[in-house]
Amino acid sequence: MPLRAIGRARAGMQVASTMLDASAHNTANMVTEGYREVDARGVETQSGVKVHIETSPTEGVDPVRAAVDRRFSALMYRANLEVVKVADEMLGETTDLLA
């Protein structure tokens, strides 16, 4: 069903947005003494995908990982947005057929 796909894509977009926030936070604090990197990931639960955030046990930020996380979160957001667009088109076509 297109509506279920939209809900799942929305959850994916929320995860991607939180991942980008965490990456930006890590980048902004890269030179802060004692800062511990924050990691945000999507976790499958019975009620859907939820964001899981944890702090690194060691100090410092890996700048390469921060850059990769930014690119990955942007790609993930765009992919989920494309799912919303396709589901919206399918829903519109279904509505037209039933009208």
N, C-alpha and C positions, 0 to 999 in steps of 0.2 A: 504494500500500500504506500502511495506517495506520502501520506501524512506521517506514517511511522518513519520513513526515510528522512523527512524534514526534522523530526524530533532527534533522531540519531545524529544527523549532521549538525544540528544546533549544539548538541553536547560536545561533538568533536571540535566545533569552533570555539566553544568555551575553554576546552582543554588547551587548544592552540594559543588562545589569547593569554591564558595564565602562564603557559610556557614562555611566551614572549616577554611577559612582565618579569618573570624570574630571571630570564637572560639579561634583560635591561638592568635589573637590580644588581646582578652579578657584575656586569660591565661597569656600572657606575661606581661600584665599590671595589674595583680591581686593585687599587693601590691603598685601600683602607687597611691599616694594621689590625690584625686579629680577625678580619672578616672571614666568614665561612660561607662557601658557595651554597646557593639554594637550588634545589632540583625539583622541577614540577613535571609530573607525568600523569597520563590518563590510566585509570585502573578500572577494570570491568567489575561491576557489582551486580547483584540480583536486580537492583532497581535501575541499572544503566551504568554509563561511564561517569566516574567521579574523578576529580583532580586530587592527586596525592602529592603533598609537598614535604620534602625532607631537607635537612641541613647537613652538609658534609661534616664528617668527624674531624677533618683536617682543615687548617687555615689555608687561605689563598684561592685564587680563581684561575682556571685554565683558560687563557684567552682563545685558544683554538676551539675548545669545546663550546665556549660562549658564542662564537661566530657560527658554528655548526648548528647549535640549538636555535639561534635566531632564524637561520635559513630554513631549518626543518619546520619550525612553528609557522612560518609564513607559507610554506608549501602545504602543510597540513590544513591551514585555514582556507587557502584557495581551493583545495580539493573538496573540502566539505561544503564550501560555498557553491561549487559546481553541482554537487548532489542536490542542494536546495533548488537551484535553477532548473535542473532536469525534472525533479519531482513536481515543481510548480507547473512546468509545461505539461507533464503527464496529467496532472490534476485538471488543468484547463481543458485538455483534449477530452478527458473523461466527462467533464461537465458539458462540453459541447455535444458529445454523442448522446447524452441523456436528455438534452434540452429539446 
